Protein backbone atom coordinates (compact mmCIF):
# COMPACT_ATOMS: atom_id res chain seq x y z
CA UNK A 1 0.00 0.00 0.00
CA UNK A 2 1.34 3.46 -0.82
CA UNK A 3 2.07 5.51 2.30
CA UNK A 4 2.78 9.18 2.91
CA UNK A 5 6.08 9.43 0.96
CA UNK A 6 4.69 7.67 -2.13
CA UNK A 7 1.42 9.58 -1.97
CA UNK A 8 3.17 12.92 -1.62
CA UNK A 9 5.21 12.27 -4.76
CA UNK A 10 2.05 11.05 -6.51
CA UNK A 11 0.28 14.25 -5.49
CA UNK A 12 3.10 16.39 -6.91
CA UNK A 13 3.15 14.54 -10.20
CA UNK A 14 -0.62 14.48 -10.70
CA UNK A 15 -0.81 18.19 -9.92
CA UNK A 16 1.86 18.89 -12.52
CA UNK A 17 -0.28 17.12 -15.14
CA UNK A 18 -3.79 18.41 -14.43
CA UNK A 19 -3.72 21.68 -12.46
CA UNK A 20 -5.40 24.45 -14.43
CA UNK A 21 -7.09 21.93 -16.74
CA UNK A 22 -10.86 21.59 -17.11
CA UNK A 23 -12.93 18.42 -16.98
CA UNK A 24 -14.47 17.37 -20.29
CA UNK A 25 -15.88 14.01 -19.17
CA UNK A 26 -16.22 12.14 -15.88
CA UNK A 27 -17.47 8.57 -15.77
CA UNK A 28 -18.00 5.92 -13.12
CA UNK A 29 -17.40 2.50 -14.66
CA UNK A 30 -17.57 0.34 -11.54
CA UNK A 31 -20.05 1.66 -8.98
CA UNK A 32 -18.26 0.22 -5.92
CA UNK A 33 -15.79 3.11 -6.01
CA UNK A 34 -18.48 5.79 -5.70
CA UNK A 35 -19.26 6.83 -2.10
CA UNK A 36 -21.24 9.99 -2.96
CA UNK A 37 -23.55 11.05 -5.75
CA UNK A 38 -22.01 12.39 -8.94
CA UNK A 39 -22.91 16.10 -9.32
CA UNK A 40 -24.54 17.22 -12.56
CA UNK A 41 -22.21 20.17 -13.08
CA UNK A 42 -18.73 18.59 -12.95
CA UNK A 43 -18.12 19.08 -16.67
CA UNK A 44 -16.21 22.30 -17.20
CA UNK A 45 -14.88 22.41 -13.64
CA UNK A 46 -11.23 23.52 -13.53
CA UNK A 47 -8.60 21.86 -11.31
CA UNK A 48 -7.33 24.41 -8.79
CA UNK A 49 -4.91 22.16 -6.87
CA UNK A 50 -4.06 18.60 -5.93
CA UNK A 51 -3.46 18.07 -2.21
CA UNK A 52 -2.94 15.21 0.22
CA UNK A 53 -4.34 14.50 3.69
CA UNK A 54 -2.93 11.39 5.31
CA UNK A 55 -3.36 8.60 2.76
CA UNK A 56 -6.04 10.46 0.81
CA UNK A 57 -5.47 12.39 -2.44
CA UNK A 58 -7.70 15.44 -2.96
CA UNK A 59 -8.35 17.05 -6.35
CA UNK A 60 -9.67 20.55 -5.66
CA UNK A 61 -12.01 21.90 -8.33
CA UNK A 62 -13.68 25.30 -8.56
CA UNK A 63 -16.82 24.04 -6.85
CA UNK A 64 -16.03 20.53 -5.60
CA UNK A 65 -13.34 18.37 -4.04
CA UNK A 66 -12.67 14.85 -5.32
CA UNK A 67 -11.24 12.70 -2.53
CA UNK A 68 -9.63 9.33 -3.34
CA UNK A 69 -8.30 6.60 -1.07
CA UNK A 70 -6.30 4.04 -3.05
CA UNK A 71 -6.25 1.39 -0.29
CA UNK A 72 -4.00 -1.62 -1.11
CA UNK A 73 -4.28 -1.97 -4.86
CA UNK A 74 -5.84 1.22 -6.19
CA UNK A 75 -3.71 3.32 -8.52
CA UNK A 76 -3.88 6.31 -10.86
CA UNK A 77 -2.92 5.94 -14.52
CA UNK A 78 -2.84 8.55 -17.25
CA UNK A 79 -3.26 7.95 -20.97
CA UNK A 80 -4.39 9.80 -24.12
CA UNK A 81 -8.15 10.25 -24.08
CA UNK A 82 -8.60 8.61 -27.48
CA UNK A 83 -7.53 5.32 -25.89
CA UNK A 84 -10.34 3.05 -24.61
CA UNK A 85 -10.80 2.69 -20.83
CA UNK A 86 -8.46 0.26 -19.16
CA UNK A 87 -9.95 -3.09 -18.13
CA UNK A 88 -9.18 -2.29 -14.51
CA UNK A 89 -10.57 1.27 -14.62
CA UNK A 90 -13.16 1.97 -11.96
CA UNK A 91 -13.60 5.58 -13.05
CA UNK A 92 -11.94 8.09 -15.34
CA UNK A 93 -11.69 11.86 -15.77
CA UNK A 94 -11.01 13.40 -19.19
CA UNK A 95 -9.33 16.81 -19.29
CA UNK A 96 -9.05 19.47 -21.98
CA UNK A 97 -5.34 18.73 -22.51
CA UNK A 98 -6.12 15.39 -24.22
CA UNK A 99 -5.24 13.38 -21.09
CA UNK A 100 -7.47 10.96 -19.21
CA UNK A 101 -6.82 10.19 -15.54
CA UNK A 102 -7.91 6.64 -14.72
CA UNK A 103 -8.62 5.26 -11.25
CA UNK A 104 -7.72 1.59 -11.53
CA UNK A 105 -7.72 -1.41 -9.20
CA UNK A 106 -6.54 -4.89 -10.15
CA UNK A 107 -7.19 -6.73 -6.87
CA UNK A 108 -10.06 -9.19 -6.47
CA UNK A 109 -11.19 -7.45 -3.29
CA UNK A 110 -12.20 -3.98 -4.44
CA UNK A 111 -11.57 -1.37 -1.74
CA UNK A 112 -10.55 1.86 -3.50
CA UNK A 113 -12.97 4.67 -2.70
CA UNK A 114 -13.90 8.07 -4.14
CA UNK A 115 -15.99 10.89 -2.68
CA UNK A 116 -17.08 14.09 -4.44
CA UNK A 117 -17.70 16.79 -1.85
CA UNK A 118 -18.52 20.51 -1.87
CA UNK A 119 -15.30 22.51 -2.15
CA UNK A 120 -15.39 23.66 1.49
CA UNK A 121 -15.29 20.03 2.70
CA UNK A 122 -12.50 17.49 2.53
CA UNK A 123 -10.94 14.34 3.98
CA UNK A 124 -11.43 15.43 7.58
CA UNK A 125 -15.21 15.39 6.96
CA UNK A 126 -14.92 11.72 5.94
CA UNK A 127 -12.39 10.34 8.40
CA UNK A 128 -11.05 11.39 11.79
CA UNK A 129 -7.33 11.89 11.28
CA UNK A 130 -4.45 12.95 13.48
CA UNK A 131 -1.90 15.62 12.57
CA UNK A 132 0.33 15.42 9.52
CA UNK A 133 3.71 14.13 10.76
CA UNK A 134 5.70 16.79 8.89
CA UNK A 135 3.41 19.69 9.79
CA UNK A 136 4.33 22.53 12.16
CA UNK A 137 1.67 21.41 14.64
CA UNK A 138 3.34 18.02 15.03
CA UNK A 139 5.81 19.06 17.70
CA UNK A 140 7.59 16.90 20.26
CA UNK A 141 5.08 18.13 22.85
CA UNK A 142 2.14 17.20 20.63
CA UNK A 143 3.59 13.74 20.06
CA UNK A 144 4.17 13.31 23.80
CA UNK A 145 0.54 14.24 24.43
CA UNK A 146 -0.72 11.70 21.89
CA UNK A 147 1.55 8.95 23.21
CA UNK A 148 0.60 9.64 26.79
CA UNK A 149 -3.07 9.08 25.99
CA UNK A 150 -2.49 5.72 24.28
CA UNK A 151 -2.04 2.21 25.65
CA UNK A 152 -1.29 0.85 22.19
CA UNK A 153 1.95 -0.83 21.24
CA UNK A 154 4.24 1.70 19.55
CA UNK A 155 3.86 0.32 16.03
CA UNK A 156 0.08 0.14 16.40
CA UNK A 157 0.14 3.73 17.67
CA UNK A 158 1.95 4.84 14.51
CA UNK A 159 -0.46 2.91 12.31
CA UNK A 160 -3.54 4.41 13.96
CA UNK A 161 -4.52 7.23 11.62
CA UNK A 162 -6.30 9.04 14.47
CA UNK A 163 -2.91 9.51 16.12
CA UNK A 164 -0.74 10.43 13.13
CA UNK A 165 -1.94 10.59 9.52
CA UNK A 166 -0.19 8.87 6.63
CA UNK A 167 2.12 6.26 8.20
CA UNK A 168 1.61 2.61 7.24
CA UNK A 169 3.20 -0.74 7.98
CA UNK A 170 6.46 -0.22 6.08
CA UNK A 171 7.39 3.19 7.45
CA UNK A 172 6.27 2.28 10.97
CA UNK A 173 8.97 -0.43 10.92
CA UNK A 174 11.54 2.04 9.62
CA UNK A 175 10.62 4.72 12.17
CA UNK A 176 10.89 2.32 15.11
CA UNK A 177 14.28 1.15 13.86
CA UNK A 178 15.51 4.70 13.27
CA UNK A 179 14.47 5.63 16.83
CA UNK A 180 16.02 2.47 18.30
CA UNK A 181 12.71 1.54 19.91
CA UNK A 182 10.83 -1.73 20.15
CA UNK A 183 7.70 -1.76 17.96
CA UNK A 184 6.00 -3.54 20.87
CA UNK A 185 6.73 -1.03 23.62
CA UNK A 186 3.60 0.51 25.14
CA UNK A 187 3.13 4.03 23.79
CA UNK A 188 2.40 5.72 27.11
CA UNK A 189 5.53 4.28 28.70
CA UNK A 190 8.05 6.08 26.50
CA UNK A 191 10.45 8.37 28.37
CA UNK A 192 10.95 12.00 27.38
CA UNK A 193 14.20 11.05 25.64
CA UNK A 194 12.46 8.25 23.73
CA UNK A 195 9.65 10.60 22.64
CA UNK A 196 12.22 13.05 21.29
CA UNK A 197 14.03 10.24 19.45
CA UNK A 198 10.76 9.02 17.99
CA UNK A 199 9.82 12.51 16.81
CA UNK A 200 13.20 12.91 15.11
CA UNK A 201 12.92 9.45 13.56
CA UNK A 202 9.49 10.23 12.10
CA UNK A 203 10.82 13.39 10.46
CA UNK A 204 14.05 11.85 9.20
CA UNK A 205 12.43 8.66 7.87
CA UNK A 206 9.57 10.36 6.02
CA UNK A 207 11.62 13.20 4.57
CA UNK A 208 14.35 10.89 3.30
CA UNK A 209 11.81 8.39 1.93
CA UNK A 210 9.99 11.14 0.05
CA UNK A 211 13.26 12.31 -1.49
CA UNK A 212 14.19 8.76 -2.48
CA UNK A 213 10.74 8.05 -3.93
CA UNK A 214 10.91 11.29 -5.91
CA UNK A 215 14.27 10.20 -7.33
CA UNK A 216 13.08 6.68 -8.19
CA UNK A 217 9.74 7.73 -9.70
CA UNK A 218 10.66 10.82 -11.66
CA UNK A 219 7.67 12.74 -13.04
CA UNK A 220 5.38 9.76 -13.68
CA UNK A 221 2.33 8.72 -11.68
CA UNK A 222 3.12 5.01 -11.51
CA UNK A 223 4.90 5.29 -8.19
CA UNK A 224 7.95 3.13 -7.50
CA UNK A 225 7.14 1.12 -4.37
CA UNK A 226 10.16 -1.19 -4.35
CA UNK A 227 11.70 0.93 -1.54
CA UNK A 228 15.29 -0.29 -1.96
CA UNK A 229 16.40 2.33 0.57
CA UNK A 230 14.66 0.67 3.53
CA UNK A 231 16.80 -0.49 6.46
CA UNK A 232 14.67 -3.24 8.04
CA UNK A 233 11.25 -3.56 6.41
CA UNK A 234 11.17 -6.79 4.37
CA UNK A 235 14.87 -7.29 5.14
CA UNK A 236 14.52 -10.49 7.19
CA UNK A 237 17.84 -12.27 7.53
CA UNK A 238 19.86 -9.33 6.21
CA UNK A 239 22.33 -7.39 8.34
CA UNK A 240 21.16 -4.33 10.25
CA UNK A 241 22.86 -1.36 8.55
CA UNK A 242 23.62 0.14 11.97
CA UNK A 243 24.99 -2.77 14.01
CA UNK A 244 25.24 -5.76 11.66
CA UNK A 245 22.82 -7.97 13.63
CA UNK A 246 20.49 -10.16 11.57
CA UNK A 247 17.09 -8.54 10.99
CA UNK A 248 14.27 -10.54 12.55
CA UNK A 249 10.59 -10.83 11.66
CA UNK A 250 7.37 -11.25 13.59
CA UNK A 251 4.21 -12.39 11.80
CA UNK A 252 0.75 -11.66 13.16
CA UNK A 253 -2.66 -12.24 11.65
CA UNK A 254 -2.78 -8.57 10.64
CA UNK A 255 0.74 -7.71 9.43
CA UNK A 256 4.46 -8.48 9.45
CA UNK A 257 6.92 -6.54 11.59
CA UNK A 258 10.66 -6.33 10.93
CA UNK A 259 13.16 -5.20 13.57
CA UNK A 260 16.74 -5.42 14.78
CA UNK A 261 16.99 -7.30 18.10
CA UNK A 262 20.18 -5.54 19.17
CA UNK A 263 19.06 -2.01 18.30
CA UNK A 264 15.44 -2.31 19.35
CA UNK A 265 14.59 -5.16 21.73
CA UNK A 266 17.71 -5.52 23.91
CA UNK A 267 18.67 -8.70 22.05
CA UNK A 268 15.30 -10.41 22.48
CA UNK A 269 14.05 -12.33 19.45
CA UNK A 270 10.31 -12.74 19.10
CA UNK A 271 9.60 -15.98 17.28
CA UNK A 272 5.87 -15.78 16.68
CA UNK A 273 3.80 -12.63 16.93
CA UNK A 274 0.59 -14.58 17.47
CA UNK A 275 1.91 -16.10 20.70
CA UNK A 276 4.53 -13.59 21.87
CA UNK A 277 3.93 -12.23 25.34
CA UNK A 278 5.16 -8.85 24.09
CA UNK A 279 2.13 -8.60 21.79
CA UNK A 280 -0.26 -9.92 24.43
CA UNK A 281 0.58 -7.08 26.78
CA UNK A 282 2.11 -9.19 29.58
N, C-alpha and C positions, 0 to 999 in steps of 0.2 A: 504494500500500500504506500502511495506517495505520502510523505510527511512534510513538515513545514519547509525545509530547504528545497525539496523538489517542487512543491507547490508555489513557492515564491518565485523560482526561476520560470515556472510555467506561466505564472501571472505576468511577469515581465514580457515574456515572448508573445503571449496572446495579445497583450495590450499594444505591443509594437505593430501587430498585424491588423488590428481592427479598430483602434481608437480613432474617432473622427469619422468612421464609416457608418452608413445607414443600412438598416435592415430592408431587404427586398422580399424575403420570404422566410417563414418560420414554420416548421412542421414537426409535429410529434408523430413518430413512426410506431413506437412501442409505448403504449399508455402507462406502463408501470413506472416510468421515469417521472411522470407528471404529478406533482403534489398539490398544485393549485390550478385554477382555471386559466386558460389561455386568453389574454385580453384581445379585444377586437381591433385595437388600434396600435399593434406592435409594428406593423409595416410602416416604414418611414422613420422610425425612431433611430436617433443617432447615438453611437456609443461615446459616452463622456469619459469613462475610465474603466479599468479592470483592477479590482482590488482583491485582497485576501483577508479572511478572518478565520484563524485556526486552520482547519483542513477544508474550508469552504472557499470556492472561487466566486467572486461577485462581478457581474458585468453590469455596470451602471449605465442606464439609458437616460434619455431626457425625462421620461415620465415613469420609468419602472426600474426595477433591479432584478436581474436574473441571478439566482443563487444556485450553485451546483456543488454537490458532494460526490466525489468520484468513488468513494468506498474502496474496495479491494481491487477491482478490475476495470472500473470506469476510466476512460481516457478521452482526451480531445484529439481530433485529427483535422487537418485542413487540406482541402483539395479544390481544384478549379470547379466552378459551379456547373459547368457543362457535363461533368462526370456524374454517373448515376449514384444514388445513395449507397454507402457501404452496407454489406450484409449485416454487420454488427451495429449499425447506426440505430440509436434509440430516438434521436431527434437531430435536426440540423437547422442552422441559421445561415441564410444566404445574404451576402453584403454587396454593396454597390461597387466593390473593387474586384469583382469576378471571383471572389473566394467564398467557399462554403465551410463553415465550422461545424464539424460533426461531433456529437456526443456518442461515443461507442462503448460497448461492453461485451466482452467475449465470454465471460464466465457463465456457467449454467445457472447459478444462483444470482439473479439480477437484483442488485442493491443500489445502484447509482440513482441519485435523486436530483430533481430540479424544481425550484420554486420560482414563480414570477410574482414579485411583490411591488407595491407602490414605492416610488423612489425614496421616500423618507424612512422606509423600513429596510431591514437587512438580516444578516445571519443571527444577530442577537435576539431577534423576534421569533426565531425558529428554535434555537438551541441555547441553553444556558452555558456560557463559556467563561473561563477564567481569563486573566490578562494574557496579552501577547508576551512571550518570553524575552523578546528583544525591545520591548517598548520602554519608555521612560518610567511608567508607573510600576514596572516590575523591578523593584529595588530589593536589596537584601532584606530590608525590614518587612516588605510585603511578602516575600517568600517565607520569612520566619513566621509571620502571622498565619499564612496558609498551612505550613507544616505543623505548627502548633495546634491547629484545629483538627488534624487528621490522625487517625489511628491506622491508616493504610501502610502497607509495606512501601518502601521508597519507590520502587519501580511502578507499582500500581498508582501511587500518588502522581507520578509524572505522566502516566497514561490517562488519568482522569481529566477529561477536558474541562471540567468545572474548576479544576485547580489551576491548570496552565493549558493554554490552547495551542494545539499544533504538533505536540510531541507524540510519536508513536513508538512501537516496539523496538525498532532498530536504534533510534536515537536515544531512547531511554537507557538501553544497554551502554551506549557510548558515553552518555553523560555520567552514569554511575561509575564507569571505569575512569573517566577523566577526573572525577572528584575523589577517586580512591575510596568509594563507599560501597557497602554491600547493597545489592538491589533489594534485599530482604529485611533491611533494618527498618524499624518502625519510624514513620515520618516524624511523629511528635517527640522522639527521643534523640534527635540530632542536636549536638552541641552548637554553640554560636560559631565556633571555628568550622564545623562541618557544614553549617548553613551557608557560610561565606564561600567555602570551597565549592559547594553545589551550585551556588549562584554563578560563580565564575566559570564552572564547567558547562553550565547551560549556555552561557554566552559564547564561550570559546567553541564548543562543539557545533552549535547551530550556525554561527558566522562562518567558520571554516568549511562546513559541509555545503553551505549555500555557494560559497566561492568555488569549491570543487565541482559542484553540480553545474554551475554556470560554465565552467571551463569544459566539462565533459559533454554538455548538451549543445553548446553554441546557441544559435538563434532559433532552433526548431522548437516544436511543441510536443515532440515525442521524447519525453524526459528520460535521460539515462539513469536507471535505478540499480545499476550494478554495484555502486558504492565501493569501489576498490580501495578507497582511502580509509575505510573503517578499521578500528583497532581490534575490537573483540567480537562484534556482532557477526554471526555466521563464520567465526574463525576457530571453531572447535578443533583442538589438537595442535593448533599453531602456537608459536611463541608470543607471549605478551611483548609488545614493542617497548615496554618500559622496564620490565624486570627479567624477561626471558622465560618465565614460568608458562607451562602449557595451559592454554585457554580451556576452561571447562564449560559444561552445558547442562542446564536443567530443563527438563521438559514437563510442562503441565498440560492439562486438558485445554487450556486457553491459548498458550503461547510458549515459545522457547526463550530462554534467557541465557546469555553468554557472559562470562565474567572471568577475572583472573583471581585465583584463590589467594595468591600472595599479596596482591595489591588491594584486594577488596574484602576478603572474608577471613583474614588472619590465618591463612593456610587451610581452612576447612573446605572440603570438597563435598558438594551436595550431589548425591548420586541420582536421586529421583524426586523431582519436584512434587509429585502427587503424594509422596509419603514423608517428605522432609519435615522435620519438626520446625525448621525455620519458616516454612510457608504455612504451618498450622498455627503459628502464633505462640508456641510454647517457649 
